[in-house]
Structures are given as structure tokens and as C-alpha cells.
Amino acid sequence: MISIITKWWHVEGKRDEALAALKDLVDQVRKGEPDTYMYCLHTAIVDGSLPPPNKNEVIFVGAWKDRQAFEHHRDGKLFQDWLARNLDLFVRNGEKLYVSAEFADRFTGFVRGEAVGTK
């Protein structure tokens, strides 16, 4: 299994539209990518965070069967089509999505059943 933590930033004034689009992405990934084991999105809580994050930050925590499954997600039709439709909602570096990413190899831990629910 491979995990990743990424950060994106939605364009100022586009929060509601960006979050709705991301909820749609999560639903598509859940239904269409069985090798995506976890795909959780979070908005930043500025109060109490050190250092304080940008209020437009979106944090992804994902896990895939293996690196190939992640690459299938990132480069696949589902994500690429979604990105083409929604890129204007997010901060870009030229014509590409501006993103920070860190891969991780989980060596221990758990996810309680209560964490599976969504808003």
C-alpha cells in the first residue's frame, strides 16, 4: 500500500464551488477505482494550527493498493476529465494544478469504523 498527503488551494471566492466539485470527485473515485483504499479530503482549520495554514487549503489523505494504482488514479480518465472541468477553481502553476505532495509508507496505525462516514 502507498499513501499520499497532498495540499491544493482553491481560488479565492470559489470555495463552495470547489468543495462541491471535490465531493463529486470523491464519489467518482469511490465508485470507479477499487484500488483506491482511502480518499479523504479536509479543509484547513486555521485556529490552533501551527504554522497557520492558508484558509483556502484543501488537504487530501489517500491510500492506494500500490504505486501503480496511484498512477492509474492520477493519470486516468476519471481524474483527468474531472481536472479538465474544474482546474479553474484551484490555484495553478501555469496551466497545471499547483499541488504539494508527500508519499508515505504506513508502518502501523488504524482507522476506526466511525472514521469511514462522510459529511
C-alpha positions in Angstrom: 0.0 0.0 0.0 1.1 3.6 -0.7 -0.3 6.7 0.9 0.0 10.3 0.0 -0.8 13.6 1.6 -1.3 16.5 -0.8 -2.4 20.1 -0.5 -4.3 22.1 -3.0 -5.6 25.6 -2.7 -8.9 26.8 -4.1 -9.2 30.2 -5.8 -10.4 33.0 -3.5 -14.2 33.3 -3.8 -14.6 29.8 -5.3 -14.8 27.8 -2.0 -18.3 26.5 -2.3 -17.9 25.6 -6.0 -14.5 23.9 -5.4 -15.7 21.9 -2.4 -18.8 20.7 -4.4 -16.6 19.7 -7.3 -14.3 17.8 -4.9 -17.2 16.0 -3.3 -18.2 14.9 -6.8 -14.6 13.7 -7.4 -14.6 11.6 -4.2 -17.9 10.0 -5.2 -16.5 9.1 -8.6 -13.3 7.7 -7.2 -15.2 5.7 -4.6 -17.4 4.1 -7.3 -14.8 3.8 -10.1 -11.4 3.0 -8.5 -11.5 -0.1 -6.3 -7.7 0.0 -5.7 -8.1 3.4 -4.0 -8.4 2.3 -0.4 -8.8 5.7 1.2 -9.6 9.1 -0.3 -10.3 11.7 2.4 -10.4 15.4 1.9 -10.2 18.0 4.6 -10.4 21.8 4.8 -7.8 23.5 6.9 -8.7 24.8 10.4 -6.6 27.9 10.9 -7.3 28.4 14.6 -4.8 26.3 16.6 -2.8 25.1 13.6 1.0 25.7 13.7 2.0 27.2 11.4 -1.4 28.6 10.4 -2.4 27.3 7.0 -3.9 29.3 4.2 -7.7 29.4 4.7 -8.1 28.2 1.1 -6.1 25.0 1.7 -7.6 21.6 0.9 -5.8 18.6 2.3 -6.0 15.1 0.7 -5.1 12.0 2.6 -5.2 9.0 0.3 -4.1 5.4 0.1 -3.8 3.0 -2.8 -3.1 -0.7 -3.3 0.3 0.2 -4.8 2.2 2.9 -6.7 0.7 1.6 -10.0 -2.9 2.1 -8.6 -2.0 5.7 -7.6 -0.6 6.4 -11.0 -3.7 5.0 -12.6 -5.7 7.4 -10.5 -3.6 10.4 -11.2 -3.2 9.8 -14.9 -6.5 8.0 -15.6 -9.5 9.3 -17.5 -11.7 9.8 -14.4 -9.3 12.2 -12.7 -8.0 13.9 -15.8 -11.5 14.6 -17.1 -12.5 15.9 -13.7 -9.5 18.1 -13.6 -10.1 19.5 -17.1 -13.6 20.5 -16.0 -12.6 22.0 -12.6 -9.0 23.3 -12.9 -10.2 26.9 -12.9 -11.4 26.5 -9.3 -7.9 25.9 -8.0 -4.5 27.6 -7.8 -2.3 26.8 -10.8 1.3 26.9 -11.8 0.9 27.9 -15.4 -1.6 25.5 -16.9 -1.1 22.8 -14.2 -2.6 22.4 -10.8 -0.3 23.8 -8.1 0.0 21.0 -5.5 2.3 19.9 -2.7 2.6 16.1 -2.3 4.3 13.8 0.1 4.2 10.0 -0.3 4.2 7.9 2.9 4.6 4.2 3.7 2.3 3.3 6.7 4.2 1.1 9.1 1.5 1.0 11.8 -1.8 2.5 12.8 -5.6 2.0 12.4 -8.8 3.6 11.1 -11.8 3.2 13.3 -15.1 2.4 11.7 -16.5 5.7 12.8 -14.0 7.5 10.6 -15.5 5.9 7.5 -18.5 8.1 7.5 -18.7 11.3 5.4 -20.4 14.6 5.8 
